[in-house]
Amino acid sequence: MRMVATLHSYNTGHYFSGSARAFGWITTALAVTMIINGSVAAYAFLPTAIITQFTHYRTEFDMANRTYREGVRFAGITFGKMLPLTGIGFLFLKKNNYKQVSESRASMSTFQLVEYDGYIKLSDNVKLHLLQRKTKEQAMQEMQQVAHDLQAELRDLTENKLQG
């Protein structure tokens, strides 16, 4: 007899920014160098990269207990309050345009970025952000897996002309 999974858990983004994660790796590399040179205090800085790289925002759905939570996951534990899950309306994928501004002393440049954001709308009108990807194909593939896991409808709203 096959057991059906009732707990579905998804990383929805890094908790630390890209620059913080890079700083974590640099700090860890420096700590290793200091340890090789005999510093005992450097052991305190050794886990910095692990902490910054492997801490994520996470959304979990417990279908057996009809609850969900948005939280932060570290060391295999998700921290966040469990809330009642009244039901799942549908999942949807949206295309969003973002502007990124880069400034230097001499100039300023604006870049247009397109990202594909996946959401789930619960039956009590709560909307949760699940993912953001650079390509529609990758976002759609991951959202199809979530839709399959949660047995919910997935709507492609990327061509919707009314988006802002």
MOVEN-V20518 format. One record per pair of residues at least 24 apart in sequence whose ideal C-beta (glycine too) atoms are under 8 Angstrom apart, sorted by sequence separation. I is the first residue (numbers start at 0). J is the second residue. D is the distance in Angstrom with one decimal. If there is no record, write none. Layout:
BEGIN
((I/J/D) (I/J/D))
END
This chain:
BEGIN
((23/47/4.5) (24/48/4.6) (60/84/6.6) (92/116/7.2) (93/117/7.9) (115/139/7.7) (117/141/6.8) (22/47/7.9) (23/48/4.2) (92/117/5.2) (93/118/6.9) (117/142/4.5) (23/49/7.9) (91/117/7.4) (92/118/7.8) (119/145/7.4) (23/50/6.8) (24/51/7.9) (60/87/7.9) (90/117/6.7) (91/118/5.5) (20/48/7.7) (23/51/3.3) (24/52/7.6) (90/118/6.9) (91/119/8.0) (117/145/7.3) (22/51/7.3) (23/52/6.3) (90/119/4.9) (91/120/6.9) (89/119/7.7) (90/120/7.5) (119/149/7.6) (20/51/4.7) (88/119/7.9) (89/120/5.8) (19/51/5.5) (20/52/5.5) (87/119/6.6) (88/120/4.3) (119/151/7.3) (87/120/7.9) (88/121/6.0) (87/121/6.0) (88/122/5.0) (86/121/6.7) (87/122/6.5) (15/51/4.5) (85/121/6.5) (86/122/3.5) (88/124/7.9) (15/52/7.9) (84/121/6.9) (85/122/5.0) (86/123/7.7) (85/123/4.6) (15/54/6.3) (90/129/7.5) (14/54/4.1) (13/54/7.5) (14/55/5.8) (94/135/7.2) (13/55/6.0) (14/56/5.9) (115/157/6.6) (12/55/6.6) (13/56/7.5) (92/135/7.5) (11/55/7.3) (12/56/4.7) (10/55/4.3) (11/56/4.7) (10/56/7.2) (11/57/6.3) (92/138/5.7) (10/57/5.7) (11/58/5.3) (92/139/6.1) (9/57/6.7) (8/57/6.2) (9/58/5.3) (8/58/7.5) (9/59/7.6) (92/142/5.4) (8/59/4.4) (7/59/7.0) (8/60/7.7) (90/142/5.8) (6/59/6.6) (7/60/4.7) (6/60/7.3) (67/121/7.6) (6/61/5.2) (7/62/7.1) (90/145/6.1) (5/61/6.4) (6/62/7.5) (90/146/5.1) (5/62/4.5) (6/63/7.6) (14/71/5.6) (5/63/3.8) (11/69/7.7) (69/127/6.4) (5/64/7.9) (14/73/7.9) (90/149/7.5) (67/127/7.8) (58/119/7.9) (90/151/5.5) (92/153/7.2) (10/72/7.2) (87/149/5.7) (89/151/5.9) (90/152/7.0) (91/153/7.0) (92/154/7.4) (94/156/7.8) (88/151/7.8) (89/152/4.4) (90/153/4.7) (91/154/4.3) (92/155/5.5) (93/156/5.0) (94/157/4.1) (8/72/7.9) (87/151/4.7) (89/153/7.1) (90/154/7.1) (91/155/7.5) (92/156/6.3) (93/157/6.5) (94/158/7.7) (89/154/5.7) (91/156/5.1) (92/157/5.8) (93/159/7.5) (95/162/7.6) (94/162/6.9) (8/77/7.0) (58/127/5.8) (93/162/6.6) (58/129/6.2) (62/149/7.4) (60/149/6.2) (11/128/6.2) (11/129/5.5) (12/130/7.9) (11/130/6.3) (12/131/7.0) (9/129/5.9) (9/130/7.4) (9/145/6.5) (7/145/7.5) (7/148/4.6) (7/149/6.1) (4/148/7.4))
END
